[in-house]
Amino acid sequence: MRVLLVHPSALLYSELFLRLEPLGLERVAAAVRDAGHEVRVMDLQTHTHDELGHEFSRFRPDAVAFGLNYLANVPEVIDLAHVIKEHAPATFVFVGGHSVSFIGSHVLEQAGGAIDAVIRGEGEVGTTELLARVPDGAVAEAPGAVTLEGTGPAPRMLDTIDRPLPARDLLTRRNRYFIGVLDPAASVEFTRGCPWDCSFCSAWTFYGRSYRKMAPDVAAEDIARIREPGVFIVDDVAFIRPEHGDAIAAELERRGVHKSYYLETRADVLLRHTEVFERWKRLGLNYMFLGMEALDAEGLELFRKRVSPDANIKALEVARRIGLTVAINLIVDPQWDRAQFQRVREWAMSVPEIVHLTVMTPYPGTEIWHTEARKLTSLDYRLFDIQHAVLPTRLPLPEFYRELVRTQGVLNRKHLGVAALAATSRIVAGHLAHGQTNFARMLWRFNRVYNADRQLADHRQPVDYELPLPDHHRISAKGRRELYIHPRQATHAS
């Protein structure tokens, strides 16, 4: 079969801070190609809808699959599915990905026949199983499949995440992918899953709290194949197992591979395994994303971070000693008042780290979806991008957005203002000398992207597709397993 895989357009924050290669879709593409199909990939982060139309006409695919990792992309994907069916009704259209795995039946109903199936769970297994059944019309029998006619067996996980390695050769315009100053940057994964159970996160519910590791020699092999100088390690929490991080480092050292790395981890992991991060610093680790989420114990308990404010501060001190540039994330509670925003501004200006703000957003698959969703002020998919308020705000909504943008603007000027630009001018010049403009463009686009009037206007847009509310209001500790996409007993945990 001829199979076209499509990644949807960029979200609001991707217009500014990062644009990542669709690593999951590349791995699915590799699995589909290994199964004997002809595969192409189109990324709408770097291509237009018109270019997608031209590719469809040239390639004439038998099947089109959309990756739906983010709720805000659901309306775009449904509309594109309708366009495909109008032009080529026989084309088999299906979707898969993290977010859609939790609401597959609802998306199918809203698509009104334009989407033939949803694949829940890991795409490498589910997609190949589904495509094998398309000729016989037995797609509902595929593991993880959801159709209007029925639902297949539970989704299956990969026996190992060592293979398939991403089909990076199928992505054109790779110079468009970046994260911060890493321009251009590729993405890699060393592990899948997370053993923690933060209330705002669905990584642990998707994988059933399992945790799997890639073989160190395979991880090093994947990095060695990457041509980009920057690499973003996409693991939910990097180096939970220090021996695994050390083993990958040893393989990279043996191969003489040196890149500039960016990763995400937790404060307690950094404190427990400092020596691993020091070793990776020598390999080129320069940037770290630290999800602090809250400044006080009350906020950390609300999000079930299982870490203390003191540990967060100590982790920042350790990162500074190692010489890492840290980006901190704080979750904005819609119930913040002006005084809380002011406290955050004052604290953020008192530390040298970069501080980003995201708005608390209940997502299907998270526990707060089952405890907070009944309070939602909007079910518009497009607002579920952690940059809009979909829960009631203590301040009037226009004032909430003004405070949010004002706070992020202060933090932006701290790092991207005139004084800060002097420190990055050499980096910008180096990028421009190699034809890379992503980071340079980011420096000048903040006010256009983060704009209170724009965010408020998004609430007034006509709504064609809405999220479903959960079936029940609260979920017990035992019932949390009902949230799992991959049942825990079916995993290959390490």
N, C-alpha and C positions, 0 to 999 in steps of 0.2 A: 504494500500500500504506500501511497504518497501521503506523508503526514506533515502538517504545518503546525508548529508550536508557537504560541503567541504570548508575550508578556505585555500586560496593560501599560497605560501611560503612567508617568511619574506623579506622585502625590505632592502636596504643598511643600513639605519640608525638603523633598528631593529637588525642588527648584533652587535650593540654596546650599545645603550642607553636604549633600552626597548624592551620588547616583551609582548604584551598585549593579554589577553584572548579575543577571538572573541565574545564579548558580544552580538552584534546584531544577530549573527548566533545562539547563545544560546537561545535568545528570540524567534527567528523563530522556533527553534527546539521544544521549549515548546508549541508554538501555534499549530504546526503540530501534536505533540503528543496528545494535548488536542482534536484535531479533529479526533482522533482514528487511526492514522497511527503509524507504527513501525519506530522509528527514531534512526539513529546513526550519530555521528559527527566526522569528521576527520580534524585535524588542521595540515596543512603542514608547519606551523612554528615550530612544535615540532615533526613531523613525516616525513618520506621520501616518495618519489613517489612509491618506492617498497612496503612500508607498506600500502599505499593507494590501490595498486593493490591487495595485499593479503586480505585487508578488503572487497574490491569489490567482490572478488571470494567467500569469506565466506558468506557475507551478501546477495549477489545477489539482489541488490535493483531494484525496478521497476522504480524509479526516482532518479536522482542525481542533486543536486543543488549546484552551486558555488556562494560564496559571492564575489562580485567584488566591493569593496569599493575604490580600488586604481587602477589607470590607468596602472601603471607599471606591474600589474599582468595579464593584458588582454592576452598577448601572451601565457603565461603559461596555462591559463584556456582554451583557444581555442585548444591548442595542447592536453591537457588532455581530452577535449570533443571528439576529433577525436579518441583518443585511446579507449575511452569507446564505441563509436559507432562501431569501428572495431571489438571489442570483443563481444559486446552485442547490435546489431543494434536496438532492440526493446526498449532499455532503454530510458526513457524520460529525456532529459538533458535540464536544464534551469539555468539561472543566474539572480541574483538580487544584489542590493547594491547601494551605493551612486553614485559612478562615472558612472557605466553603465546605470543608470537611464537617464543620459543626452545624451547618444549615443547608445541607444539600437538597433535601426535599423541598424546602421553601423556595430556593432559587429556581429549581425546576418548574415549580408551579408558576412563579412570576414570569418565567421566560415564555410560557405559553406554547411550548412545543419547539421553540427555536434551539433549545439545548436538549440533546438526546440523552445525556447521562452525566452524572457527577461521580468522580472517583474520590473516595475518602481515604485518608492515610498517605503513606509514602508512595510517591508517584512512580518510582522506578519499577516497582512490582505491579501496582494497579494498572498502569497505562498499558504495559505489554500484555497483561492478562485480558484487558478489555479489548484491545485491538485484535487479538487472536480470535475473539468471539463475534466480532462485527460481521464477517461474511455470513455466518450462520444465524444472525439475528438473536444470539443468546447472550447479549451483553449483561443482562440482569443476573447472570450466573457468575460473573467475574467477582473475585474478592474485593470488597470495598465499593462495588458499584451501587449507585442509586439511580433508578429510573422511575418514570411515571407508572410503569407496569409492575415494578417490584424492586426489592432490594436484595443484593447478593450476600454471600457470606462475609464475615468480619474481614476487614483489611489485613493484609499480611505485611510484616516488616521484612526488610532485607536480612538475609542471614549474616551478612557482613557489610559494613559501609566502605570497605576497601575498593569495591567496584560497583558500578562503572565510574571511571573518572570522568569529569565534565568534558563535554564535547565543545571546548572553547573555540575550535576551528570554525564552528557554524555561526559565530557572532561576528558581524561586521561592525565597524565604527567602535572598536574596543577603546579607542582613545577618548571616548565620551564618559568612561567610568572613572569615578574619583570618590575620595572621602577626605574632606578637609584639604590639607596640603599635599596629600598623596594623590598626585595627578600626573599620569593615570594610575589606576590601581585595579588589580584583579582581586578575586575573593576565593578563599579556601575554607574547608571545614575539616576539623580534626576529630570532632565528637558530635554526637546527636543526643538530645535529651537533656533533662535537668533534674537532679534529685531533690531540689527545693520545691516548695509549693506556694509561692507568692500569690496572694489573692487576686492581683490584677493581671496575671500572666496566664497564657494558655499553652506555653511550651511543655509544661509537665503534664497537662491533661491530654495533649495530643499524643505524646509518647508513653503515657501511662507511668510516668516517673522513672522510666528506664534511662540508662546511660550507656552508650556504646562508643568505643574508641576505634579509630583507624589505626592500622598497623604503622609504626613509625617510619619504616622504609617506604611505604606507599605514600604517606603524607609528604615525606621529603621528595619523592619522585614527582608528585603533583606540583610542588612549588618549583622544582628545578625546570619543569616544562613551561612555566609562566615567563612571558617576555616582559611584562610590565615591571617597573622598578618598585612599585608599591604593592603591598598585599594586605588585605583586610581579612582577619581570621573571624569567621562569622559565628563561632561557637557561642551559645548562650552565656556560658561561663568558662573562660579559658583556664586551663591548667588546674582543674579540680584534683586530678591525679598527678602529683608532681613527677612521678617516675615516667609518666607518659610524655609530659612536656620535655623532660630531660632527654628521653630517648629520641624524640624528633629532632631536638637541638643537636644531638650527637650525629645523627644522620646528615643533617645540613652542614655541620662542620666538616664531616668526612668528605662531602661532595664539594666543599668550598662555595656553597650558595650563600649569598648575602643580599638581603632585600631590606626595604624599609617597611616595618610592620605596624599595624594598628589592630588592637584587640579589645574585647570587653570582658570584664571580670567583676568579682565581688570583693568588697573590702576584706572580709574574713579570709578569703582564699589568698589574697595578696599578702596578708599578714602571716598566714601559716606557711606559705611556700615562697617566701621572698627570694630565696636563692635561685629558683627557676626563672623568675622574672629578671633577675640580675644577669643570668646566663643569656636570656633572650635579648637583653639590652645590648650585649656584646655582638649578637647576631644581626642587630638592626632594629630592635623594638624601640620605637620612639614615642608612640602615641597609645593612650589607653582610655577607654570609655568606662567610667565607674558609675553604676546605677545606685546612687545613694538614696534617691527617691524622696527622702524626708530629712529634715534637720533635727527633729525631736523624737523622743522615744514613742510618743503617742502616734505620730504619723507612721513610724516604722512598724509598730504593732498593728496598725490598721491594714498595712500592706503585707503583713506577715513576712517581713524581710529576715527575721531571725538574726539580726545584727544590731549592735548598739550604736548610738551616736558617737561614743568615744572610739569605737573600732573604726568608724568611718573617718574620723579626724586623724587617727593614727595611720590609717592606710594612705591618706594624702601625704602625710609626713614621709612615709616610706617611699612613695612614688617620687617625691621631690628629691630625696637622697639618692635614689637610683638614677635620676635624671630624665624621668618620663614626663611628657606633656599630658596632662589629664583633662578630659572633658567630663564634667559631672552632670548627671541628669537629676532634676527635681520634678516631682509630680505635683502639679497645681490642683489643689482641692477646689472645686467650684464654690465651696462655702468660704473661701478666703475673703476677708474684707481688705480695705485699703491698708490697714496697719500691717497685716500679714505680708502683703506684697512689699511694703516698705522694709520690713524685717529681712525678707529674702534679698532685696536689692543691697541692703547694707552688708549682709553677710557675704554675698557673692563678690562685692567690691573689696572685701577685706582679705580675700584669698587670691593667690595667683592663678588658680585654675580657671579654665573655661567652664561656664555654667549654662546649661540648656534647660528649657522648661517644656514639659509636656502636660497636657490637660488630662486629668483622670477620666478614663473612658471605659465603661463596661463593655466587654466584648463577649460574644458567644464563646463558650469554652472556658471562661474564667469564672471564679466563684462570685466575684462582684456582679457578674451578669445576673446571677440568680438572686442576689440580695438587693441590687440597686436598679435593675432594669424597669421595674414598675414605676420608678420615679422619672423615667426618661422624658425629656421635653421634646425630643424629635427621634424619629426612627429612620430618617433619611440616611441611607448608606454613606453618602458623600461627606457627611459631617463626622463620620467615625474614623478620624485620621490623627487623633491625639493633639490636634491643633484647634479644635472647636469644642465648645461646651455643649454637651447633650444631656447634662443633668442640671437641675435647678441651681442658679447662682445666687449667692447672698446679695451681691451687688446687682443693680439693674444690668442686663446683658450688655448694653453699649458701654457702660462704665467698666464692667469686668474685662471686656476686650481692650479698652484703653489702658487699664492697669497692666494687663498681660503684655501688650505690645510695648508699653513704656518700660516695663521691667526687662523684657528681652532686649529692647533697644539700648538700655544702659549697659547691659552685659555685652552687647554687640560692639558698642563703641569702645569698651574696655580692651577688646582684642582686635578690632578691625578699624578703630578710629585712626586719625592722622598720626598720633604718636606711635601706636602699635604697628602701623604700616611700615615704619622705618625698619622694624625688626624682620618684616617679611618681604621687604623689597627685593632682596637677593633671591629668595625662593620664587617670587613672581617672575623676576627676570629670567631665571633658569627655565621656568615652565614655558614662558613665551618664546624663548630661544629654540625650544623643541616643538613649537606649535601647539602647546597645551594651554588652553584658555579657561578651563573649568574653574580653577581656584580664583583666577583673576576676576572672572565674571561674578563669582560669589561675593567678592568684597564690595561690589557696588550695587547689589540687587536687594539688600535687606529691606529697605523701606517699601519697595514695590511688592515684595513677597509677603512680609509681615505688616499688615495694614488693618487696623481695627475696622475701618469702613468696609473693606473687602470681606473680612471674616463675618461681620454682621450681615452683609448683603447675601452671603451664602445661605443664611437661614431663610431668606425670602424667595429662593428659587423654587419653581414648580417641582413637585416630587412625584416621580412615576413609580419608584420602587422603594419599599420600606422593609426594614428588618422585622422578623417575627419576635414577639415577646416570649420569654420562657414559659414552659408549662406550669412550673411551680415556683413559689416565691423563695423558699429557703431549701438548702440541701444539707443533709447531715454529714458528719465526718465519714461514716460508712458509705453514704450515698455518693460521695465524691468520686468513687470509682465509675459511677455511671457517666461521668464527663469524659472518660478516656476514649479516645479514638482507637488506639491500639491497646487492647486489654493487657494488663501487666504480665499475666502468665504466658502471653504469646511472644514476649520480647526476649532478646538475647542480651541481657544486661551484663555489664562488666563491673 
